[in-house]
Amino acid sequence: MKHDLYNIVDDSETSIADILSIENIAQERPTDNDYNKWESVSSNHRLKEDFGFNFLYPSINDAKDANAL
């Protein structure tokens, strides 16, 4: 039996600092490392290609702009 894994991730690269900022969470002692992109980048390309799936809000910033958070 074949099992496929699909990533459900933001369409744009989002840093931890971006998420904390959107949620209005202040970092006590930010470091340069806190503002780096995630250690690895995942893609939701296969999910979209295999199932024709489209996100209502492709990125966290789209959801924020639509007041959906």
CHARMM-style PDB file with segment names, atoms N, HN, CA, C and O in Angstrom:
ATOM      1  N   MET     1       0.840  -1.169   0.000  1.00  0.00      PROA
ATOM      2  CA  MET     1       0.000   0.000   0.000  1.00  0.00      PROA
ATOM      3  C   MET     1       0.892   1.241   0.000  1.00  0.00      PROA
ATOM      4  O   MET     1       1.811   1.365   0.810  1.00  0.00      PROA
ATOM      5  N   LYS     2       0.605   2.140  -0.910  1.00  0.00      PROA
ATOM      6  HN  LYS     2      -0.142   2.039  -1.568  1.00  0.00      PROA
ATOM      7  CA  LYS     2       1.390   3.360  -1.032  1.00  0.00      PROA
ATOM      8  C   LYS     2       0.751   4.472  -0.202  1.00  0.00      PROA
ATOM      9  O   LYS     2      -0.460   4.684  -0.250  1.00  0.00      PROA
ATOM     10  N   HSD     3       1.579   5.169   0.552  1.00  0.00      PROA
ATOM     11  HN  HSD     3       2.563   4.997   0.591  1.00  0.00      PROA
ATOM     12  CA  HSD     3       1.111   6.303   1.345  1.00  0.00      PROA
ATOM     13  C   HSD     3       1.888   7.537   0.912  1.00  0.00      PROA
ATOM     14  O   HSD     3       3.118   7.543   0.948  1.00  0.00      PROA
ATOM     15  N   ASP     4       1.183   8.569   0.509  1.00  0.00      PROA
ATOM     16  HN  ASP     4       0.184   8.564   0.480  1.00  0.00      PROA
ATOM     17  CA  ASP     4       1.824   9.827   0.145  1.00  0.00      PROA
ATOM     18  C   ASP     4       1.665  10.830   1.275  1.00  0.00      PROA
ATOM     19  O   ASP     4       0.656  10.846   1.981  1.00  0.00      PROA
ATOM     20  N   LEU     5       2.665  11.651   1.427  1.00  0.00      PROA
ATOM     21  HN  LEU     5       3.485  11.638   0.854  1.00  0.00      PROA
ATOM     22  CA  LEU     5       2.616  12.721   2.418  1.00  0.00      PROA
ATOM     23  C   LEU     5       2.485  14.047   1.690  1.00  0.00      PROA
ATOM     24  O   LEU     5       3.128  14.270   0.665  1.00  0.00      PROA
ATOM     25  N   TYR     6       1.661  14.911   2.218  1.00  0.00      PROA
ATOM     26  HN  TYR     6       1.138  14.729   3.051  1.00  0.00      PROA
ATOM     27  CA  TYR     6       1.456  16.218   1.624  1.00  0.00      PROA
ATOM     28  C   TYR     6       1.701  17.294   2.673  1.00  0.00      PROA
ATOM     29  O   TYR     6       1.253  17.179   3.814  1.00  0.00      PROA
ATOM     30  N   ASN     7       2.412  18.333   2.277  1.00  0.00      PROA
ATOM     31  HN  ASN     7       2.776  18.426   1.350  1.00  0.00      PROA
ATOM     32  CA  ASN     7       2.678  19.459   3.166  1.00  0.00      PROA
ATOM     33  C   ASN     7       1.576  20.495   3.017  1.00  0.00      PROA
ATOM     34  O   ASN     7       1.202  20.857   1.902  1.00  0.00      PROA
ATOM     35  N   ILE     8       1.068  20.962   4.119  1.00  0.00      PROA
ATOM     36  HN  ILE     8       1.372  20.668   5.026  1.00  0.00      PROA
ATOM     37  CA  ILE     8       0.117  22.067   4.110  1.00  0.00      PROA
ATOM     38  C   ILE     8       0.839  23.226   4.772  1.00  0.00      PROA
ATOM     39  O   ILE     8       0.905  23.332   5.997  1.00  0.00      PROA
ATOM     40  N   VAL     9       1.375  24.088   3.925  1.00  0.00      PROA
ATOM     41  HN  VAL     9       1.321  24.002   2.930  1.00  0.00      PROA
ATOM     42  CA  VAL     9       2.227  25.174   4.399  1.00  0.00      PROA
ATOM     43  C   VAL     9       1.860  26.475   3.694  1.00  0.00      PROA
ATOM     44  O   VAL     9       1.138  26.486   2.698  1.00  0.00      PROA
ATOM     45  N   ASP    10       2.375  27.557   4.237  1.00  0.00      PROA
ATOM     46  HN  ASP    10       2.961  27.548   5.047  1.00  0.00      PROA
ATOM     47  CA  ASP    10       2.194  28.882   3.666  1.00  0.00      PROA
ATOM     48  C   ASP    10       2.832  28.936   2.281  1.00  0.00      PROA
ATOM     49  O   ASP    10       3.880  28.327   2.063  1.00  0.00      PROA
ATOM     50  N   ASP    11       2.216  29.656   1.339  1.00  0.00      PROA
ATOM     51  HN  ASP    11       1.365  30.150   1.516  1.00  0.00      PROA
ATOM     52  CA  ASP    11       2.790  29.799   0.004  1.00  0.00      PROA
ATOM     53  C   ASP    11       4.042  30.671  -0.012  1.00  0.00      PROA
ATOM     54  O   ASP    11       4.857  30.565  -0.928  1.00  0.00      PROA
ATOM     55  N   SER    12       4.200  31.520   0.980  1.00  0.00      PROA
ATOM     56  HN  SER    12       3.538  31.606   1.724  1.00  0.00      PROA
ATOM     57  CA  SER    12       5.384  32.370   1.034  1.00  0.00      PROA
ATOM     58  C   SER    12       6.217  32.004   2.256  1.00  0.00      PROA
ATOM     59  O   SER    12       5.700  31.503   3.254  1.00  0.00      PROA
ATOM     60  N   GLU    13       7.510  32.263   2.154  1.00  0.00      PROA
ATOM     61  HN  GLU    13       7.930  32.670   1.342  1.00  0.00      PROA
ATOM     62  CA  GLU    13       8.379  31.991   3.296  1.00  0.00      PROA
ATOM     63  C   GLU    13       8.019  32.947   4.422  1.00  0.00      PROA
ATOM     64  O   GLU    13       7.899  34.153   4.208  1.00  0.00      PROA
ATOM     65  N   THR    14       7.851  32.411   5.604  1.00  0.00      PROA
ATOM     66  HN  THR    14       7.949  31.431   5.777  1.00  0.00      PROA
ATOM     67  CA  THR    14       7.455  33.210   6.753  1.00  0.00      PROA
ATOM     68  C   THR    14       8.404  32.920   7.909  1.00  0.00      PROA
ATOM     69  O   THR    14       8.654  31.763   8.249  1.00  0.00      PROA
ATOM     70  N   SER    15       8.917  33.967   8.496  1.00  0.00      PROA
ATOM     71  HN  SER    15       8.713  34.906   8.220  1.00  0.00      PROA
ATOM     72  CA  SER    15       9.836  33.782   9.620  1.00  0.00      PROA
ATOM     73  C   SER    15       9.064  33.719  10.930  1.00  0.00      PROA
ATOM     74  O   SER    15       7.894  34.095  11.000  1.00  0.00      PROA
ATOM     75  N   ILE    16       9.727  33.246  11.944  1.00  0.00      PROA
ATOM     76  HN  ILE    16      10.678  32.940  11.887  1.00  0.00      PROA
ATOM     77  CA  ILE    16       9.134  33.221  13.279  1.00  0.00      PROA
ATOM     78  C   ILE    16       8.810  34.647  13.711  1.00  0.00      PROA
ATOM     79  O   ILE    16       7.767  34.892  14.316  1.00  0.00      PROA
ATOM     80  N   ALA    17       9.692  35.578  13.407  1.00  0.00      PROA
ATOM     81  HN  ALA    17      10.540  35.379  12.916  1.00  0.00      PROA
ATOM     82  CA  ALA    17       9.462  36.980  13.763  1.00  0.00      PROA
ATOM     83  C   ALA    17       8.211  37.519  13.074  1.00  0.00      PROA
ATOM     84  O   ALA    17       7.472  38.303  13.670  1.00  0.00      PROA
ATOM     85  N   ASP    18       7.962  37.108  11.820  1.00  0.00      PROA
ATOM     86  HN  ASP    18       8.563  36.472  11.337  1.00  0.00      PROA
ATOM     87  CA  ASP    18       6.753  37.537  11.107  1.00  0.00      PROA
ATOM     88  C   ASP    18       5.504  37.070  11.839  1.00  0.00      PROA
ATOM     89  O   ASP    18       4.562  37.841  12.025  1.00  0.00      PROA
ATOM     90  N   ILE    19       5.497  35.827  12.245  1.00  0.00      PROA
ATOM     91  HN  ILE    19       6.261  35.201  12.093  1.00  0.00      PROA
ATOM     92  CA  ILE    19       4.328  35.266  12.931  1.00  0.00      PROA
ATOM     93  C   ILE    19       4.110  35.960  14.271  1.00  0.00      PROA
ATOM     94  O   ILE    19       2.982  36.310  14.616  1.00  0.00      PROA
ATOM     95  N   LEU    20       5.184  36.158  15.020  1.00  0.00      PROA
ATOM     96  HN  LEU    20       6.101  35.874  14.739  1.00  0.00      PROA
ATOM     97  CA  LEU    20       5.059  36.840  16.308  1.00  0.00      PROA
ATOM     98  C   LEU    20       4.554  38.268  16.124  1.00  0.00      PROA
ATOM     99  O   LEU    20       3.756  38.754  16.926  1.00  0.00      PROA
ATOM    100  N   SER    21       5.011  38.930  15.085  1.00  0.00      PROA
ATOM    101  HN  SER    21       5.659  38.535  14.434  1.00  0.00      PROA
ATOM    102  CA  SER    21       4.577  40.297  14.809  1.00  0.00      PROA
ATOM    103  C   SER    21       3.090  40.346  14.469  1.00  0.00      PROA
ATOM    104  O   SER    21       2.373  41.219  14.959  1.00  0.00      PROA
ATOM    105  N   ILE    22       2.625  39.426  13.642  1.00  0.00      PROA
ATOM    106  HN  ILE    22       3.208  38.717  13.244  1.00  0.00      PROA
ATOM    107  CA  ILE    22       1.210  39.375  13.266  1.00  0.00      PROA
ATOM    108  C   ILE    22       0.340  39.152  14.492  1.00  0.00      PROA
ATOM    109  O   ILE    22      -0.750  39.713  14.599  1.00  0.00      PROA
ATOM    110  N   GLU    23       0.821  38.337  15.410  1.00  0.00      PROA
ATOM    111  HN  GLU    23       1.707  37.881  15.323  1.00  0.00      PROA
ATOM    112  CA  GLU    23       0.061  38.033  16.624  1.00  0.00      PROA
ATOM    113  C   GLU    23       0.320  39.043  17.743  1.00  0.00      PROA
ATOM    114  O   GLU    23      -0.171  38.880  18.860  1.00  0.00      PROA
ATOM    115  N   ASN    24       1.095  40.090  17.435  1.00  0.00      PROA
ATOM    116  HN  ASN    24       1.494  40.223  16.528  1.00  0.00      PROA
ATOM    117  CA  ASN    24       1.439  41.128  18.419  1.00  0.00      PROA
ATOM    118  C   ASN    24       2.105  40.556  19.668  1.00  0.00      PROA
ATOM    119  O   ASN    24       1.816  40.968  20.792  1.00  0.00      PROA
ATOM    120  N   ILE    25       2.993  39.608  19.446  1.00  0.00      PROA
ATOM    121  HN  ILE    25       3.227  39.273  18.534  1.00  0.00      PROA
ATOM    122  CA  ILE    25       3.755  39.007  20.537  1.00  0.00      PROA
ATOM    123  C   ILE    25       5.170  39.577  20.467  1.00  0.00      PROA
ATOM    124  O   ILE    25       5.879  39.373  19.482  1.00  0.00      PROA
ATOM    125  N   ALA    26       5.569  40.278  21.497  1.00  0.00      PROA
ATOM    126  HN  ALA    26       4.993  40.444  22.297  1.00  0.00      PROA
ATOM    127  CA  ALA    26       6.897  40.876  21.521  1.00  0.00      PROA
ATOM    128  C   ALA    26       7.924  39.830  21.924  1.00  0.00      PROA
ATOM    129  O   ALA    26       7.680  38.999  22.799  1.00  0.00      PROA
ATOM    130  N   GLN    27       9.069  39.888  21.273  1.00  0.00      PROA
ATOM    131  HN  GLN    27       9.267  40.563  20.562  1.00  0.00      PROA
ATOM    132  CA  GLN    27      10.167  39.020  21.667  1.00  0.00      PROA
ATOM    133  C   GLN    27      10.968  39.747  22.730  1.00  0.00      PROA
ATOM    134  O   GLN    27      11.310  40.920  22.577  1.00  0.00      PROA
ATOM    135  N   GLU    28      11.263  39.040  23.805  1.00  0.00      PROA
ATOM    136  HN  GLU    28      10.985  38.088  23.930  1.00  0.00      PROA
ATOM    137  CA  GLU    28      12.002  39.669  24.903  1.00  0.00      PROA
ATOM    138  C   GLU    28      13.427  40.018  24.502  1.00  0.00      PROA
ATOM    139  O   GLU    28      13.887  41.137  24.726  1.00  0.00      PROA
ATOM    140  N   ARG    29      14.112  39.069  23.920  1.00  0.00      PROA
ATOM    141  HN  ARG    29      13.738  38.159  23.739  1.00  0.00      PROA
ATOM    142  CA  ARG    29      15.489  39.297  23.506  1.00  0.00      PROA
ATOM    143  C   ARG    29      15.680  38.736  22.104  1.00  0.00      PROA
ATOM    144  O   ARG    29      16.200  37.630  21.958  1.00  0.00      PROA
ATOM    145  N   PRO    30      15.276  39.465  21.071  1.00  0.00      PROA
ATOM    146  CA  PRO    30      15.435  38.926  19.721  1.00  0.00      PROA
ATOM    147  C   PRO    30      16.914  38.786  19.348  1.00  0.00      PROA
ATOM    148  O   PRO    30      17.749  39.605  19.732  1.00  0.00      PROA
ATOM    149  N   THR    31      17.204  37.758  18.611  1.00  0.00      PROA
ATOM    150  HN  THR    31      16.525  37.093  18.299  1.00  0.00      PROA
ATOM    151  CA  THR    31      18.551  37.556  18.093  1.00  0.00      PROA
ATOM    152  C   THR    31      18.453  37.453  16.584  1.00  0.00      PROA
ATOM    153  O   THR    31      17.365  37.281  16.034  1.00  0.00      PROA
ATOM    154  N   ASP    32      19.588  37.558  15.919  1.00  0.00      PROA
ATOM    155  HN  ASP    32      20.472  37.698  16.365  1.00  0.00      PROA
ATOM    156  CA  ASP    32      19.591  37.437  14.462  1.00  0.00      PROA
ATOM    157  C   ASP    32      18.976  36.119  14.028  1.00  0.00      PROA
ATOM    158  O   ASP    32      18.285  36.055  13.011  1.00  0.00      PROA
ATOM    159  N   ASN    33      19.229  35.065  14.800  1.00  0.00      PROA
ATOM    160  HN  ASN    33      19.790  35.117  15.626  1.00  0.00      PROA
ATOM    161  CA  ASN    33      18.713  33.744  14.457  1.00  0.00      PROA
ATOM    162  C   ASN    33      17.186  33.706  14.493  1.00  0.00      PROA
ATOM    163  O   ASN    33      16.571  32.945  13.745  1.00  0.00      PROA
ATOM    164  N   ASP    34      16.570  34.516  15.350  1.00  0.00      PROA
ATOM    165  HN  ASP    34      17.070  35.135  15.957  1.00  0.00      PROA
ATOM    166  CA  ASP    34      15.112  34.549  15.453  1.00  0.00      PROA
ATOM    167  C   ASP    34      14.460  35.070  14.182  1.00  0.00      PROA
ATOM    168  O   ASP    34      13.288  34.794  13.927  1.00  0.00      PROA
ATOM    169  N   TYR    35      15.203  35.814  13.391  1.00  0.00      PROA
ATOM    170  HN  TYR    35      16.155  36.038  13.598  1.00  0.00      PROA
ATOM    171  CA  TYR    35      14.634  36.434  12.205  1.00  0.00      PROA
ATOM    172  C   TYR    35      14.968  35.679  10.922  1.00  0.00      PROA
ATOM    173  O   TYR    35      14.606  36.119   9.831  1.00  0.00      PROA
ATOM    174  N   ASN    36      15.644  34.566  11.044  1.00  0.00      PROA
ATOM    175  HN  ASN    36      15.939  34.209  11.930  1.00  0.00      PROA
ATOM    176  CA  ASN    36      15.929  33.744   9.870  1.00  0.00      PROA
ATOM    177  C   ASN    36      14.679  32.997   9.449  1.00  0.00      PROA
ATOM    178  O   ASN    36      13.765  32.793  10.248  1.00  0.00      PROA
ATOM    179  N   LYS    37      14.646  32.593   8.193  1.00  0.00      PROA
ATOM    180  HN  LYS    37      15.388  32.760   7.544  1.00  0.00      PROA
ATOM    181  CA  LYS    37      13.541  31.766   7.718  1.00  0.00      PROA
ATOM    182  C   LYS    37      13.646  30.416   8.420  1.00  0.00      PROA
ATOM    183  O   LYS    37      14.685  30.086   8.993  1.00  0.00      PROA
ATOM    184  N   TRP    38      12.577  29.647   8.372  1.00  0.00      PROA
ATOM    185  HN  TRP    38      11.734  29.915   7.907  1.00  0.00      PROA
ATOM    186  CA  TRP    38      12.604  28.330   9.006  1.00  0.00      PROA
ATOM    187  C   TRP    38      13.814  27.565   8.494  1.00  0.00      PROA
ATOM    188  O   TRP    38      14.315  27.853   7.407  1.00  0.00      PROA
ATOM    189  N   GLU    39      14.281  26.609   9.252  1.00  0.00      PROA
ATOM    190  HN  GLU    39      13.874  26.375  10.135  1.00  0.00      PROA
ATOM    191  CA  GLU    39      15.491  25.880   8.892  1.00  0.00      PROA
ATOM    192  C   GLU    39      15.349  25.144   7.567  1.00  0.00      PROA
ATOM    193  O   GLU    39      16.333  24.985   6.845  1.00  0.00      PROA
ATOM    194  N   SER    40      14.170  24.701   7.242  1.00  0.00      PROA
ATOM    195  HN  SER    40      13.371  24.829   7.829  1.00  0.00      PROA
ATOM    196  CA  SER    40      13.954  24.064   5.948  1.00  0.00      PROA
ATOM    197  C   SER    40      12.682  24.636   5.343  1.00  0.00      PROA
ATOM    198  O   SER    40      11.803  25.128   6.052  1.00  0.00      PROA
ATOM    199  N   VAL    41      12.601  24.563   4.045  1.00  0.00      PROA
ATOM    200  HN  VAL    41      13.315  24.163   3.469  1.00  0.00      PROA
ATOM    201  CA  VAL    41      11.441  25.099   3.348  1.00  0.00      PROA
ATOM    202  C   VAL    41      10.626  23.936   2.815  1.00  0.00      PROA
ATOM    203  O   VAL    41      11.161  23.053   2.144  1.00  0.00      PROA
ATOM    204  N   SER    42       9.349  23.932   3.105  1.00  0.00      PROA
ATOM    205  HN  SER    42       8.915  24.649   3.650  1.00  0.00      PROA
ATOM    206  CA  SER    42       8.440  22.904   2.605  1.00  0.00      PROA
ATOM    207  C   SER    42       7.615  23.487   1.475  1.00  0.00      PROA
ATOM    208  O   SER    42       7.446  24.702   1.371  1.00  0.00      PROA
ATOM    209  N   SER    43       7.109  22.613   0.642  1.00  0.00      PROA
ATOM    210  HN  SER    43       7.246  21.627   0.727  1.00  0.00      PROA
ATOM    211  CA  SER    43       6.296  23.049  -0.488  1.00  0.00      PROA
ATOM    212  C   SER    43       4.959  22.326  -0.467  1.00  0.00      PROA
ATOM    213  O   SER    43       4.888  21.149  -0.114  1.00  0.00      PROA
ATOM    214  N   ASN    44       3.911  23.027  -0.843  1.00  0.00      PROA
ATOM    215  HN  ASN    44       3.969  23.983  -1.130  1.00  0.00      PROA
ATOM    216  CA  ASN    44       2.600  22.398  -0.962  1.00  0.00      PROA
ATOM    217  C   ASN    44       2.251  22.136  -2.427  1.00  0.00      PROA
ATOM    218  O   ASN    44       1.087  21.914  -2.760  1.00  0.00      PROA
ATOM    219  N   HSD    45       3.255  22.163  -3.297  1.00  0.00      PROA
ATOM    220  HN  HSD    45       4.201  22.344  -3.026  1.00  0.00      PROA
ATOM    221  CA  HSD    45       3.062  21.980  -4.736  1.00  0.00      PROA
ATOM    222  C   HSD    45       2.350  20.664  -5.062  1.00  0.00      PROA
ATOM    223  O   HSD    45       1.431  20.648  -5.881  1.00  0.00      PROA
ATOM    224  N   ARG    46       2.763  19.563  -4.430  1.00  0.00      PROA
ATOM    225  HN  ARG    46       3.509  19.575  -3.765  1.00  0.00      PROA
ATOM    226  CA  ARG    46       2.144  18.260  -4.729  1.00  0.00      PROA
ATOM    227  C   ARG    46       0.680  18.226  -4.333  1.00  0.00      PROA
ATOM    228  O   ARG    46      -0.140  17.646  -5.046  1.00  0.00      PROA
ATOM    229  N   LEU    47       0.342  18.834  -3.213  1.00  0.00      PROA
ATOM    230  HN  LEU    47       1.007  19.305  -2.634  1.00  0.00      PROA
ATOM    231  CA  LEU    47      -1.050  18.899  -2.771  1.00  0.00      PROA
ATOM    232  C   LEU    47      -1.899  19.615  -3.818  1.00  0.00      PROA
ATOM    233  O   LEU    47      -2.993  19.163  -4.157  1.00  0.00      PROA
ATOM    234  N   LYS    48      -1.395  20.720  -4.318  1.00  0.00      PROA
ATOM    235  HN  LYS    48      -0.507  21.087  -4.043  1.00  0.00      PROA
ATOM    236  CA  LYS    48      -2.123  21.490  -5.329  1.00  0.00      PROA
ATOM    237  C   LYS    48      -2.201  20.728  -6.649  1.00  0.00      PROA
ATOM    238  O   LYS    48      -3.246  20.695  -7.298  1.00  0.00      PROA
ATOM    239  N   GLU    49      -1.085  20.119  -7.036  1.00  0.00      PROA
ATOM    240  HN  GLU    49      -0.236  20.146  -6.509  1.00  0.00      PROA
ATOM    241  CA  GLU    49      -1.033  19.411  -8.317  1.00  0.00      PROA
ATOM    242  C   GLU    49      -1.886  18.144  -8.305  1.00  0.00      PROA
ATOM    243  O   GLU    49      -2.652  17.913  -9.241  1.00  0.00      PROA
ATOM    244  N   ASP    50      -1.767  17.329  -7.273  1.00  0.00      PROA
ATOM    245  HN  ASP    50      -1.145  17.518  -6.513  1.00  0.00      PROA
ATOM    246  CA  ASP    50      -2.476  16.046  -7.223  1.00  0.00      PROA
ATOM    247  C   ASP    50      -3.976  16.195  -6.996  1.00  0.00      PROA
ATOM    248  O   ASP    50      -4.766  15.403  -7.510  1.00  0.00      PROA
ATOM    249  N   PHE    51      -4.371  17.207  -6.228  1.00  0.00      PROA
ATOM    250  HN  PHE    51      -3.729  17.851  -5.810  1.00  0.00      PROA
ATOM    251  CA  PHE    51      -5.783  17.344  -5.865  1.00  0.00      PROA
ATOM    252  C   PHE    51      -6.440  18.607  -6.408  1.00  0.00      PROA
ATOM    253  O   PHE    51      -7.645  18.794  -6.239  1.00  0.00      PROA
ATOM    254  N   GLY    52      -5.668  19.476  -7.058  1.00  0.00      PROA
ATOM    255  HN  GLY    52      -4.689  19.324  -7.196  1.00  0.00      PROA
ATOM    256  CA  GLY    52      -6.210  20.738  -7.535  1.00  0.00      PROA
ATOM    257  C   GLY    52      -6.626  21.648  -6.393  1.00  0.00      PROA
ATOM    258  O   GLY    52      -7.523  22.478  -6.535  1.00  0.00      PROA
ATOM    259  N   PHE    53      -5.959  21.479  -5.258  1.00  0.00      PROA
ATOM    260  HN  PHE    53      -5.230  20.804  -5.142  1.00  0.00      PROA
ATOM    261  CA  PHE    53      -6.316  22.214  -4.045  1.00  0.00      PROA
ATOM    262  C   PHE    53      -5.808  23.646  -4.114  1.00  0.00      PROA
ATOM    263  O   PHE    53      -4.654  23.883  -4.471  1.00  0.00      PROA
ATOM    264  N   ASN    54      -6.655  24.588  -3.778  1.00  0.00      PROA
ATOM    265  HN  ASN    54      -7.593  24.396  -3.488  1.00  0.00      PROA
ATOM    266  CA  ASN    54      -6.261  25.993  -3.675  1.00  0.00      PROA
ATOM    267  C   ASN    54      -6.677  26.510  -2.310  1.00  0.00      PROA
ATOM    268  O   ASN    54      -7.802  26.290  -1.862  1.00  0.00      PROA
ATOM    269  N   PHE    55      -5.764  27.194  -1.662  1.00  0.00      PROA
ATOM    270  HN  PHE    55      -4.850  27.374  -2.025  1.00  0.00      PROA
ATOM    271  CA  PHE    55      -6.039  27.739  -0.339  1.00  0.00      PROA
ATOM    272  C   PHE    55      -6.892  28.998  -0.441  1.00  0.00      PROA
ATOM    273  O   PHE    55      -6.715  29.798  -1.360  1.00  0.00      PROA
ATOM    274  N   LEU    56      -7.802  29.173   0.485  1.00  0.00      PROA
ATOM    275  HN  LEU    56      -7.946  28.523   1.231  1.00  0.00      PROA
ATOM    276  CA  LEU    56      -8.583  30.401   0.555  1.00  0.00      PROA
ATOM    277  C   LEU    56      -7.653  31.574   0.866  1.00  0.00      PROA
ATOM    278  O   LEU    56      -7.799  32.661   0.308  1.00  0.00      PROA
ATOM    279  N   TYR    57      -6.707  31.340   1.754  1.00  0.00      PROA
ATOM    280  HN  TYR    57      -6.588  30.457   2.207  1.00  0.00      PROA
ATOM    281  CA  TYR    57      -5.688  32.333   2.091  1.00  0.00      PROA
ATOM    282  C   TYR    57      -4.332  31.658   1.897  1.00  0.00      PROA
ATOM    283  O   TYR    57      -3.884  30.921   2.776  1.00  0.00      PROA
ATOM    284  N   PRO    58      -3.668  31.896   0.761  1.00  0.00      PROA
ATOM    285  CA  PRO    58      -2.413  31.205   0.459  1.00  0.00      PROA
ATOM    286  C   PRO    58      -1.263  31.516   1.409  1.00  0.00      PROA
ATOM    287  O   PRO    58      -0.324  30.729   1.529  1.00  0.00      PROA
ATOM    288  N   SER    59      -1.332  32.652   2.079  1.00  0.00      PROA
ATOM    289  HN  SER    59      -2.095  33.291   1.981  1.00  0.00      PROA
ATOM    290  CA  SER    59      -0.265  32.984   3.021  1.00  0.00      PROA
ATOM    291  C   SER    59      -0.865  33.613   4.270  1.00  0.00      PROA
ATOM    292  O   SER    59      -2.005  34.077   4.267  1.00  0.00      PROA
ATOM    293  N   ILE    60      -0.083  33.619   5.324  1.00  0.00      PROA
ATOM    294  HN  ILE    60       0.843  33.242   5.326  1.00  0.00      PROA
ATOM    295  CA  ILE    60      -0.553  34.211   6.573  1.00  0.00      PROA
ATOM    296  C   ILE    60      -0.816  35.707   6.394  1.00  0.00      PROA
ATOM    297  O   ILE    60      -1.701  36.270   7.039  1.00  0.00      PROA
ATOM    298  N   ASN    61      -0.047  36.339   5.520  1.00  0.00      PROA
ATOM    299  HN  ASN    61       0.672  35.881   4.996  1.00  0.00      PROA
ATOM    300  CA  ASN    61      -0.271  37.763   5.268  1.00  0.00      PROA
ATOM    301  C   ASN    61      -1.590  38.001   4.537  1.00  0.00      PROA
ATOM    302  O   ASN    61      -2.265  38.997   4.796  1.00  0.00      PROA
ATOM    303  N   ASP    62      -1.968  37.095   3.625  1.00  0.00      PROA
ATOM    304  HN  ASP    62      -1.419  36.286   3.415  1.00  0.00      PROA
ATOM    305  CA  ASP    62      -3.271  37.200   2.959  1.00  0.00      PROA
ATOM    306  C   ASP    62      -4.400  37.079   3.975  1.00  0.00      PROA
ATOM    307  O   ASP    62      -5.382  37.818   3.909  1.00  0.00      PROA
ATOM    308  N   ALA    63      -4.261  36.158   4.904  1.00  0.00      PROA
ATOM    309  HN  ALA    63      -3.463  35.557   4.958  1.00  0.00      PROA
ATOM    310  CA  ALA    63      -5.276  35.975   5.946  1.00  0.00      PROA
ATOM    311  C   ALA    63      -5.348  37.210   6.846  1.00  0.00      PROA
ATOM    312  O   ALA    63      -6.434  37.643   7.232  1.00  0.00      PROA
ATOM    313  N   LYS    64      -4.195  37.767   7.172  1.00  0.00      PROA
ATOM    314  HN  LYS    64      -3.313  37.415   6.858  1.00  0.00      PROA
ATOM    315  CA  LYS    64      -4.172  38.980   8.005  1.00  0.00      PROA
ATOM    316  C   LYS    64      -4.861  40.127   7.285  1.00  0.00      PROA
ATOM    317  O   LYS    64      -5.673  40.836   7.880  1.00  0.00      PROA
ATOM    318  N   ASP    65      -4.541  40.317   5.994  1.00  0.00      PROA
ATOM    319  HN  ASP    65      -3.882  39.740   5.511  1.00  0.00      PROA
ATOM    320  CA  ASP    65      -5.134  41.406   5.216  1.00  0.00      PROA
ATOM    321  C   ASP    65      -6.648  41.261   5.096  1.00  0.00      PROA
ATOM    322  O   ASP    65      -7.360  42.259   4.980  1.00  0.00      PROA
ATOM    323  N   ALA    66      -7.143  40.020   5.122  1.00  0.00      PROA
ATOM    324  HN  ALA    66      -6.565  39.210   5.216  1.00  0.00      PROA
ATOM    325  CA  ALA    66      -8.581  39.764   5.020  1.00  0.00      PROA
ATOM    326  C   ALA    66      -9.257  39.726   6.395  1.00  0.00      PROA
ATOM    327  O   ALA    66     -10.439  39.400   6.502  1.00  0.00      PROA
ATOM    328  N   ASN    67      -8.504  40.060   7.435  1.00  0.00      PROA
ATOM    329  HN  ASN    67      -7.543  40.325   7.348  1.00  0.00      PROA
ATOM    330  CA  ASN    67      -9.021  40.004   8.818  1.00  0.00      PROA
ATOM    331  C   ASN    67      -9.574  38.627   9.164  1.00  0.00      PROA
ATOM    332  O   ASN    67     -10.609  38.504   9.819  1.00  0.00      PROA
ATOM    333  N   ALA    68      -8.872  37.602   8.715  1.00  0.00      PROA
ATOM    334  HN  ALA    68      -8.032  37.702   8.183  1.00  0.00      PROA
ATOM    335  CA  ALA    68      -9.323  36.229   8.945  1.00  0.00      PROA
ATOM    336  C   ALA    68      -8.565  35.539  10.078  1.00  0.00      PROA
ATOM    337  O   ALA    68      -8.757  34.346  10.312  1.00  0.00      PROA
ATOM    338  N   LEU    69      -7.726  36.260  10.764  1.00  0.00      PROA
ATOM    339  HN  LEU    69      -7.570  37.229  10.573  1.00  0.00      PROA
ATOM    340  CA  LEU    69      -6.978  35.651  11.869  1.00  0.00      PROA
ATOM    341  C   LEU    69      -7.635  35.938  13.188  1.00  0.00      PROA
ATOM    342  OT1 LEU    69      -7.144  35.504  14.230  1.00  0.00      PROA
TER     343      LEU     69
END
